């Protein structure tokens, strides 16, 4: 997981922005022209401080010396309406969202760590946006199917976490190590959902280096991971500089009970959220754009954390997370591919490129194992293997980044 996870989701909109006083069709509410965003080392300049409700496009150019991210945050400053990450120096990327009336914030994060820079208020005016038109029913069905997928994954996560925590708390480290990557797969397939809920994802899935950077208590999967794969005396932390044993001691049985019970409670909170009206309202507000942006966000997770081997620093089980992110991304794409394909030759060509990208990436992963039979440890990948993965991710990311705007055309 990358340090961006506190502010790194694309599906949820602020619940405060979901009160419908009247509805207009998305096609009638689109903002005129894209907003330009310039990200620098100490600023995040947006070309306007307000826009009418509907489809908003933010064209982001990175003029800093570090890879950056751009966020549109809800009124509480935590929940994310949309984000685009992994923007290299000198590069440009676009974020397309369906924005409801309300107050928001814009923010850039050069270096993809810390609190970000250039936070500014952003207002969306006009009437609430609803899905209308001949394909409205099909679009709502896609949203409902995605909600069902999320609920199914979290429903399977709950008992798996309980069994995993029981093994960890009971000192059965062999069983807990075996379960660790498989339990996490349920979470990795739908992680943008948890990432939208303020500090829930950090509590469940922050790495040690992320917690230190954000000055948060370190709990969750990766805190337990370090107990299960006790670092060697000469190992370094994920920052590549700090000795792993600095201020570190294996957890006592009482501490294990605390961490295990905390993970159970936090995943239960996630379960309760995805079965709440707030979750339904948030998905409905973003519609198929939210699903499309979720597919993009999951692939970005691979590009910014998994491919570098920084996610499961102690266990080396990154390829399990890699595969689960790709599965979740492909699932989200499958629900909206027909809407993209219906946009004439341009849409059909885009879908063909995305299909090929997923197929190539899955074939490359299969060369190193499977979730069922087991993947090789990350340390066994050669530099050529890593370059191949990077090239395939980039080849898929380029057409996938165009998915949302194509659907909303």
Secondary structure by P-SEA (a helix, b strand, c coil): cccccccccccccccccccccccccccccccccbbbbbbcccbbbbccccccccbbbbbcccccccccccccccccccccccccccccccbbbbbbbbccccccccccccccccccccbbbbbbbcbbbbbbccaaaaaaaaaaaaaaaaaaaaaaaaaaaaaaaaaaaacaaaaaaaaccccccccccccccccccccccccccccaaaaaaaccccccaaaaaaaaacccccccccccccccccccccccaaaaaaaaaaaaaaaaaaaaaaacaaaaaaaaaaaaaaaaaaaaaaaaaaacccccccccccccaaaaaaaaaaaaaaaaaaacaaaaaaccaaaaaaaaaaaaaaaaaaaaaaaaccccccccccccccaaaaaaaaaaaaaaaaaaaaaaaaaac
